[in-house]
Amino acid sequence: MRQSYQLRSVLSETRGDPPQQLELFALVNLGLVQSLASGVLSATEAVQHFYNADNCLFVRTHFRNREANAIMSHRGQLPDLFDCLSPEEAQREFCHELVTMRLPCLKLLEKGRSSRVGDRATA
């Protein structure tokens, strides 16, 4: 990865309303969490390219959603774990942070699914 990905640009190309954009946001984050867990992406790379301040601010102002904010709020802690803790403790905390990031993604996807099912039932 050589560039920083701007969520504002990525999501502006997505057709649909904010709930659909939230689903895409959740799916992208699940992919990032999996990439972090497998070692394909380092914590530092994730912060530099995706979990940067611009994207965090965009998520906060655009979505105004607790789960989305929770996902982005863990971003700064990831690289610091390896600077502050022993390797064993850092790895354990890193895995815990990834789980903590994964759960709000799943909640967002479940809310999207529930709203689509509800829309079909009333149609």
C-alpha positions as CSV (number, residue, x, y, z in Angstrom):
1,M,0.0,0.0,0.0
2,R,1.5,3.3,-1.0
3,Q,-1.3,5.8,-0.6
4,S,-3.7,6.9,2.0
5,Y,-7.3,6.0,1.2
6,Q,-9.8,8.8,1.8
7,L,-13.1,7.5,2.9
8,R,-14.8,10.6,1.7
9,S,-13.8,9.8,-1.9
10,V,-14.5,6.1,-1.6
11,L,-18.0,6.5,-0.2
12,S,-18.9,9.4,-2.4
13,E,-18.7,6.9,-5.3
14,T,-21.0,4.6,-3.6
15,R,-24.6,4.9,-4.7
16,G,-27.1,4.8,-1.9
17,D,-27.9,6.5,1.3
18,P,-25.8,6.6,4.5
19,P,-27.1,3.2,5.8
20,Q,-25.8,1.5,2.6
21,Q,-22.5,3.5,3.0
22,L,-22.3,2.2,6.6
23,E,-22.5,-1.3,5.4
24,L,-19.7,-0.8,2.9
25,F,-17.7,0.9,5.7
26,A,-18.3,-2.2,7.9
27,L,-17.2,-4.6,5.2
28,V,-14.1,-2.6,4.4
29,N,-13.2,-2.6,8.1
30,L,-13.7,-6.3,8.4
31,G,-11.3,-6.8,5.6
32,L,-8.8,-4.5,7.2
33,V,-9.2,-6.3,10.6
34,Q,-8.6,-9.7,8.8
35,S,-5.5,-8.2,7.0
36,L,-4.2,-7.1,10.4
37,A,-4.9,-10.4,12.0
38,S,-3.2,-12.4,9.3
39,G,-0.1,-10.0,9.2
40,V,-0.7,-8.9,5.6
41,L,-1.1,-5.4,7.0
42,S,0.9,-3.9,9.9
43,A,-0.7,-1.7,12.5
44,T,1.4,1.2,11.4
45,E,0.4,0.7,7.8
46,A,-3.3,0.5,8.7
47,V,-3.0,3.8,10.6
48,Q,-1.1,5.5,7.8
49,H,-3.3,4.4,5.0
50,F,-6.8,4.1,6.5
51,Y,-7.2,4.8,10.2
52,N,-5.8,8.3,9.8
53,A,-7.2,11.5,11.4
54,D,-9.0,12.7,8.2
55,N,-10.9,9.4,7.9
56,C,-11.7,9.4,11.6
57,L,-13.1,13.0,11.4
58,F,-15.1,12.1,8.3
59,V,-16.6,9.0,9.9
60,R,-17.6,11.1,13.0
61,T,-19.2,13.9,11.0
62,H,-20.7,11.9,8.1
63,F,-22.2,8.9,9.9
64,R,-22.7,10.2,13.5
65,N,-22.9,6.5,14.4
66,R,-21.6,5.0,17.7
67,E,-20.4,1.7,16.1
68,A,-18.6,3.5,13.3
69,N,-16.9,5.8,15.8
70,A,-15.9,2.9,18.0
71,I,-14.2,1.2,15.0
72,M,-12.2,4.2,14.2
73,S,-11.3,5.0,17.8
74,H,-9.2,1.9,18.2
75,R,-6.9,2.9,15.3
76,G,-4.3,5.0,17.2
77,Q,-3.8,2.3,19.8
78,L,-2.6,-0.4,17.4
79,P,1.0,0.6,16.7
80,D,1.5,1.9,20.3
81,L,0.9,-1.5,21.7
82,F,4.1,-2.7,20.3
83,D,6.0,0.3,21.5
84,C,4.8,0.1,25.1
85,L,4.4,-3.6,26.0
86,S,6.4,-6.7,25.9
87,P,6.0,-8.7,22.6
88,E,3.8,-11.3,24.3
89,E,1.5,-8.7,26.0
90,A,1.4,-6.6,22.8
91,Q,0.3,-9.5,20.7
92,R,-2.4,-10.4,23.2
93,E,-3.7,-6.8,23.4
94,F,-3.5,-6.5,19.6
95,C,-5.8,-9.5,19.2
96,H,-8.1,-8.1,21.7
97,E,-8.3,-4.8,19.9
98,L,-9.0,-6.6,16.6
99,V,-12.0,-8.4,18.3
100,T,-13.1,-5.0,19.7
101,M,-13.0,-3.6,16.2
102,R,-14.7,-6.6,14.6
103,L,-17.8,-6.5,16.8
104,P,-19.1,-3.0,15.8
105,C,-18.6,-4.0,12.1
106,L,-20.8,-7.0,12.6
107,K,-23.4,-4.9,14.4
108,L,-23.5,-2.4,11.5
109,L,-24.0,-5.3,9.0
110,E,-26.8,-6.8,11.2
111,K,-28.6,-3.4,11.4
112,G,-28.3,-3.1,7.6
113,R,-29.7,-6.6,7.1
114,S,-32.6,-6.0,9.6
115,S,-33.6,-2.7,7.9
116,R,-33.6,-4.3,4.5
117,V,-35.8,-7.2,5.7
118,G,-38.1,-4.6,7.4
119,D,-38.3,-2.6,4.2
120,R,-39.3,-5.7,2.2
121,A,-41.9,-6.7,4.7
122,T,-43.6,-3.2,4.5
123,A,-43.4,-3.1,0.7
